[in-house]
Structures are given as C-alpha cells and as structure tokens.
Amino acid sequence: MLSRSYTNLLDLASGNFPVMGRERERKRMPRVMTVPGSIAELDDDQAHSVSSDNPSSLATDRMIIVANQLPLKAKRRPDNKGWSFSWDEDSLLLRLKDGFPDDMEVQYIGSLSVDVDPIEQEDVAQLLLEKFRCVPTFLPPNLLQKFYDGFCKKQLWPLFHYMLPYSADQGGRFDRSAWESYVSANKLFSQKVIEVLNPEDDFVWIHDYHLMVLPTFLRRRFNRLRMGFFLHSPFPSSEIYRTLPVREEILKALLNSDLIGFHTFDYARHFLSCCSRMLGLEYQSKRGYIGLDYFGRTVGIKIMPVGIHMGQIESVMRLADKEWMVGELKQQFEGKTVLLGVDDMDVFKGINLKLLAMEQMLKHHPLWQGRAVLVQIANPARGKGIDLEEIQAEIQESCNRINEKFGKPGYKPIVFIDKPVSISERMAYYSIAECVVVTAVRDGMNLTPYEYIVCKQGISGAESGSDLSGPKKSMLVVSEFIGCSPSLSGAIRVNPWNVEATAEAMNEAISMAEQEKQLRHEKHYRYVSTHDVAYWSRSFLQDMERSCADHFRRRCWGIGLGFGFRVVALDPNFRKLSIDDMVSAYIKAKQRAILLDYDGTVMPQNSINKTPSSQVISILNRLCGDPNNEVFIVSGRGRESLSKWFSPCRKLGIAAEHGYFLRWPQKDEWVTCLQNSEFGWMQMAKPVMKLYTEATDGSSIETKESALVWQYRDADPGFGFAQAKEMLDHLESVLANEPVAVKSGQFIVEVKPQGVSKGLVAGKIFTSMAERDKMADFVLCIGDDRSDEDMFEIIGNAVSRNILSANTSVFACTVGQKPSKAKYYLDDPTEVMLMLENLAEATDSPVSSEEEDDITP
C-alpha cells in the first residue's frame, strides 16, 4: 500500500496538488538527510507558503547552486573502506564562485556520479558538508534510471535537440511513469535545498533541464525566495516543444523562477514564443531588460552565453609535462596540417558529418592528400542516449573507409581517439591544431572553440622559443546551430548538413593567409578573455538581484493546484474587498454612487448567453429603488443591446461604448459625452482594418456607433500580435490629423473618439451629484479590464477636483487578483454578485410591486 506522501507525489506528477493553505504540524528535518532514498518516507509537506520558517545556522549572503551532479570526483579507497573525494576542476559549476563577491558563501546541492551504499550515505553526506560545503542528493537506483536515462536523456534531451519520436525506434515515446520519476527526483532535490535554506538571505541558482520543475517545489514553500534558473541546452522552437505532453507543466514551473537564463537570443525567443502561444503571456523589453509579467511578478529573461575559466586553462598550459606532450605531438604530425575535433560521443555532435566533409575536402582538393590530418577526439557518452551504438558503428566505418581510400604508409587522414583524454592532453592537441572544426547539428553552447582560442594565445611569460610561444593565430569552422556561434564573428560558420559547403570551409580555413588568421584570432581572444565564466556568473547574480529587488515590498501569496501553482505579487495596499466593511459603510452613507462594468464583472466572460439573469435584474432594481443611490452600468457594449437587456430597470443609468453614450436614470434619451459627432474618420479606418482582416485568418471587425474594433483572439497569437502592432502604426499614420485615439488592448486594436473613456463617465456622474448637492459619501466601482482602470484613476483624483469629499468611503475594486489602480479585488463575477446581493439586502427602500412585475423573465 502506498503511503500518503507518495500518492500525493503522483498527484503532483499528474497536475493535482492537495489543497493549499492548510496549517499542519511540520516535521523538523535534520540538517543533512540520511534517508537512503525511499520517496515514501519523505513527507509531502508543508504545502502552505511561508516567507521564512527554517532558520539557518549558516552565514547570510549565500548562493546555493543546485545541479544534477556535484562538481566532485569520487573514487573508492584502495582498502575498499569508504570513499575519497576531490573537486572536479573541469566542472563549470566549480568556477561560478569566481564571479561572486568575496564574502559570499557558495554551497552546492546535487547527486554524485557514483552509487553510494545506503549504509555509507550518512557518513558521506557529513564529510561532503564539512569539507566541501556540498549536500548530496542520493537517488534510489530505480528512480535514477527512470529519471536520468529515461526522461532526461530519452525524452527531454532529444526533444530539446529537435528530434521527435516519429516511431518507437527513433527515441522514446512519452512515458508517464518516466515523467513521474522526473517529478519525484526533483522533489528529492527540493528537500535537500529546504534542509539548508535560509529563504530571506540566500540565493538559489538552479542549473539545466534535469531540474526544470524544481522551482515550483521551492516556490510553494517560500513565496519570496530569490531564485534563478539557467538552461545549458538549446530550447526548441514552439512547433517542436508543443509536442511534449507536459509542455505547460514545465513552462509554468520555470516561471516560478525570478530569472531564467539562456545562452542565445534564439533559445530565449523560442521560450517566449511558447509562453505566448501556450500560456497567453507577452513579454516586454524595458531599458534593455526582457521581462514576462506573470500574475504581478516580473520574470526576467537573461541572455548570456557562458564562458570558460581562463586561469584554469592557463595553469594547465603551464604544466611541465604538457610541453613534453606538445613536443611529442609536433613530432608525430611533423609536416602535416592538423584539423581537430573534440566532441562527446553523441548523436547530435555531427561527428560523422565532419568525417564526410574531410573526405570531400581530400577528394576535391587533392593538394591536401598526404598533408591534412583530422584528429577526432570522441569523449565517452555522458549517459545512455539514443542510437549510440549505431552512430559509433557509422563513425568507425567512415574512418576505415577514408583511411583506406586516402591513406598511405606513414599517413592516415583520420586519427580517431575514442578514449578519455585528460585536459592537459586536450590542450596539447589544441596547441598543434591549425583549425578546430565543430559540426554539431544542435548544441546548447559548446566551449571547445573558446578553449582552443585561449590555448592558441599561449601564456604570459613563456620563454622565447618555447612550444607555447610564437604567432598568435587560430581558425574555427563552427556549426551555425551551436550556442557559441553568434559570439564568434570571425569563425567560418557552416550548415553541417551541407557536407560540400563544410568541406570548402575547412579548405578555406587552413588555406587562409597567416595575417588574416592572426586578425581573426585577436578578435576572438578579446571576446573570450573578457567574457569568461566569472563575468557570466557575476552578470547573472546582478540580474537576479535586480529581478528580486521588490520581493519584500510586495504582498505575495500562492494560488493554484499542481504545476498550475504560481505566486501572485501585488502592492501592499491591494487587498480583498471585505463585504462586511463595505456593507457597514453603505448603511452609514447618505448619498451613494455605484458604477458596475458588465462583461467579466456582472456577467462571466466565458458565458455564451450574455443576457442578464433575473437575479441580476432583481438585485439592480433593489439597489436602484433606494433614492439615495445612483446606480450605473458602464460597459463597452452598444447602447441598443444594453437598452434592451436592462429595460426592466427604469431607474438604472447606462453608459454605452465606454461612455460615449450616456442615459441618465429614469430618462429615455441618450446623450453623447462629446460635442464632436463627426465620424468621417471611419471611412478612412475601415479599409485599413479590412486589409489586415483579409490577411489575418481568425480576425474580424466590430463596428460600433462611435468606434471600430479589430479583434484577433482567434488568430495565430504570434502573427496576430505582429499584425496588430503593424496596424497600430498604420492607423496612427492614416488618422494623424483626425480627433481619434488608436489603442491596443487584449487581442484588439480600437479606434474611438479622443477623450472617450469610462473615467470621463465617472467624472460626469460625480460632478452631477455634487451640483445637485448630493455629493457621494460612498462610492463603489467594479470592473475587470484595462478600460475600467480609467474609472479607478478618476476616483483617485476626484477629491482634488472637489467632486468627492475627503471623507467619502471609496471602494474601487477589480475582478481577479492582478495589478490594478484599484485598492481592492474580488476573485470572480460570482463573488461580485454575492457582494451586490448583500448590498441589496441592506438597502432601506423596498421594491415596488410594479418593478417586481418587470423582473419576471
């Protein structure tokens, strides 16, 4: 029988969290968990959100770096009693601290590359915490297999590299159990973070696609946690990403971060496109920073390619044995021009395409036969990826064929090294290479070109005549599909699928004039040396601080279930409308003004039948029946439909088309709020709108008496938005000399007379009451969209205009928890009707029998 915590975890994987906000007894966790990895023993938690509940004994100003693997090397002791650990000098994570302030403590959380026996896990955890400030996450073997080899490597990794499982043998089809294991593993990582976290002082930086749902687990517990995420792999286009069955769950989880980082603008653009198409979110760029508004929180988007650690490479180059290796390699390849490839054994690295390009170069440029050598270093595969055996066999077959075809005694055009190569050996190969060739068909970043450039620069203080001194030159042939390509403007960029073009690029690179090679190298070295890993981490931390600057100024709370969970962040003065307080003020007031929007406020937005119900008519008549009340419906709809719908409410005032037409209570005639009634501009605007309607499938034009509205709710989101932006500019140009305003809204572009707004109507109503010595001492104004913000703004300025007194009880209320100029909110139209029902019950004047007859549907 499954424990409660495990069933809740499975609920999470399928998108169903338990109800949040329940206060329950919390288990105090030990500083370092010693549970060997049974998910069922990890209590599912403290579902309620808190700002700080787990004080840490560690210092403040700390960065907690969370990744799938710790930057450690582990090996069994010779006596087989215990483990010995050391820092992995090749790990990027280890070098992040170089960009942080000197007094900032860095702590690492991740798994180990070795399987530690459950009996030893407690001792290992204690050792790593004390000696390395690392907290290991021990995943059970069966969970690790389904999490890493199953979901990460066979589903996310291929998808993010543009490989779709069109058939079962082309990668893994979506496996729900693998997804649940992915969620389970992310939960275990979150438990480790929570153990050591001081949420008010710590930063959390999560790395890569293995932990994409971790932000939701942490945000559920700590609303104001300062948290960033960086994706080291590509992010695919929306057409590829949308095939993932859990696409929205992952997007929403990432959006619980404060800052999301990508290597290139292309990757960021694809992510933003997915947010737009699948979640309806639009980004804004302000002062050079890109941000997504997500329920009042601005999620920053960071575009910054990672760099390398200059000091580490230079120290390796200084090793005495390295010069010996360089000399040996120079002797081995004396008289040869060396092209070098350094890649992981991976289906996406395009190693075989590189071999085919080398074959083409030797075939079409026979001058290089016997002189050019391609040294291909193939690092061992990092995991059990797809098609590995097939790609290895294909590479070996190509190597044998090319060497047989062009080889001769003392010369092999392909030198294939398929064993682990130390970093010092790698530097030695860089030193003798005339050109480095990277033909990956898709790669997140790829730092091989950066390492090559630094190595070819040599080291300061090298002795004259040393193997590490000499002319500073380097040449690069790089795939246009890798993350470092945009930053290497002096490289020869190629489409690796075009083998002939790649072959010509390789020939061009090694045939180029020496001076040109030096100039290109200088340009690359300036960039690589100034944009190292310290620059990258420092820049990310600065942007994280900026993104989190107002965390403790705003009111935050969590809402939603499953991966739909998100934190709403609002102004401290913005709070839910208390019906009791409002009714109390209503009863005490002598003159009241009640202004109600219709769609989305009194009537739900998704309702197909927009005719008001008998309940709405009854409540409005009861409110209008009090002679001390001035009640208005203020809507964007046309006056014809509003007149028909509210004909039973004779004492109700109506403002139609956002206030252009106004009908006062107990009056039959409509008046216009503006003197100008010329609409000749419609004949100019409508042809422009028709042009865009014909070109934009799913769009339409709504013609009102005073306005024209182009709506594209049913169009392709990206294309519709682009067309709306273009139309806005077009209309502003065409109507530049006309007395109209062109505005964009949610899926609309509207042209209407200048000065028309719901705020104008509100001002007229308050002014009329003041002129009749009935200045309102109670104001209720409710609306749900952008047009209603004009009413809220007028109410805020009404006291200074002497149309409301300083003692007036004002209840400006928006529908839905979102940023607004109103000070109050109600969740939905149902709550609005409940509130109006309470006001109706508190109304002194009874409803007449004649009005009751009018209520009958």
HELIX and SHEET records of a PDB file:
HELIX    1   1 ARG A    4  ALA A   13  1                                  10    
HELIX    2   2 ILE A   39  GLU A   41  5                                   3    
HELIX    3   3 LEU A   93  GLY A   99  5                                   7    
HELIX    4   4 GLN A  121  PHE A  132  1                                  12    
HELIX    5   5 PRO A  141  LEU A  144  1                                   4    
HELIX    6   6 GLN A  145  LEU A  156  3                                  12    
HELIX    7   7 TRP A  157  PHE A  160  1                                   4    
HELIX    8   8 ARG A  176  VAL A  196  1                                  21    
HELIX    9   9 TYR A  209  LEU A  211  5                                   3    
HELIX   10  10 LEU A  214  ARG A  221  1                                   8    
HELIX   11  11 SER A  238  TYR A  241  1                                   4    
HELIX   12  12 ARG A  247  LEU A  254  1                                   8    
HELIX   13  13 PHE A  265  LEU A  279  1                                  15    
HELIX   14  14 MET A  310  MET A  317  1                                   8    
HELIX   15  15 ALA A  320  GLN A  332  1                                  13    
HELIX   16  16 ILE A  351  HIS A  364  1                                  14    
HELIX   17  17 PRO A  366  TRP A  368  5                                   3    
HELIX   18  18 LEU A  388  PHE A  406  1                                  19    
HELIX   19  19 ILE A  423  ILE A  432  1                                  10    
HELIX   20  20 THR A  448  GLN A  457  1                                  10    
HELIX   21  21 SER A  485  SER A  487  5                                   3    
HELIX   22  22 VAL A  499  SER A  511  1                                  13    
HELIX   23  23 GLU A  514  THR A  530  1                                  17    
HELIX   24  24 VAL A  533  SER A  547  1                                  15    
HELIX   25  25 GLY A  562  GLY A  564  5                                   3    
HELIX   26  26 ILE A  579  LYS A  588  1                                  10    
HELIX   27  27 SER A  614  CYS A  624  1                                  11    
HELIX   28  28 ARG A  639  TRP A  645  1                                   7    
HELIX   29  29 GLU A  657  GLY A  659  5                                   3    
HELIX   30  30 TRP A  681  ALA A  695  1                                  15    
HELIX   31  31 PRO A  717  VAL A  734  1                                  18    
HELIX   32  32 LYS A  758  GLU A  771  1                                  14    
HELIX   33  33 ARG A  786  ASP A  788  5                                   3    
HELIX   34  34 GLU A  789  ASN A  797  1                                   9    
HELIX   35  35 PRO A  829  ALA A  842  1                                  14    
HELIX   36  36 SER A  849  ILE A  855  1                                   7    
SHEET    1   A 9 CYS A 134  PRO A 136  0                                        
SHEET    2   A 9 GLU A 105  SER A 111  1                                        
SHEET    3   A 9 ARG A  62  GLN A  69  1                                        
SHEET    4   A 9 ASP A 202  HIS A 207  1                                        
SHEET    5   A 9 ARG A 226  PHE A 230  1                                        
SHEET    6   A 9 LEU A 259  PHE A 262  1                                        
SHEET    7   A 9 ARG A 297  ILE A 303  1                                        
SHEET    8   A 9 TYR A 289  TYR A 294 -1                                        
SHEET    9   A 9 TYR A 283  LYS A 286 -1                                        
SHEET    1   B 2 LEU A  72  ARG A  76  0                                        
SHEET    2   B 2 TRP A  83  TRP A  87 -1                                        
SHEET    1   C 6 ILE A 414  ILE A 417  0                                        
SHEET    2   C 6 ALA A 372  ASN A 379  1                                        
SHEET    3   C 6 THR A 337  ASP A 344  1                                        
SHEET    4   C 6 CYS A 435  VAL A 438  1                                        
SHEET    5   C 6 LEU A 476  SER A 479  1                                        
SHEET    6   C 6 ILE A 492  VAL A 494  1                                        
SHEET    1   D 2 ARG A 555  ILE A 559  0                                        
SHEET    2   D 2 ARG A 566  LEU A 570 -1                                        
SHEET    1   E 9 ARG A 575  LYS A 576  0                                        
SHEET    2   E 9 TYR A 824  LEU A 826  1                                        
SHEET    3   E 9 SER A 809  VAL A 815  1                                        
SHEET    4   E 9 PHE A 778  GLY A 783  1                                        
SHEET    5   E 9 ARG A 592  LEU A 596  1                                        
SHEET    6   E 9 ASN A 629  VAL A 634  1                                        
SHEET    7   E 9 GLY A 653  ALA A 656  1                                        
SHEET    8   E 9 PHE A 661  ARG A 663 -1                                        
SHEET    9   E 9 VAL A 671  THR A 672 -1                                        
SHEET    1   F 4 SER A 700  THR A 703  0                                        
SHEET    2   F 4 LEU A 708  GLN A 711 -1                                        
SHEET    3   F 4 ILE A 748  PRO A 753 -1                                        
SHEET    4   F 4 VAL A 740  GLY A 745 -1                                        
END                                                                             
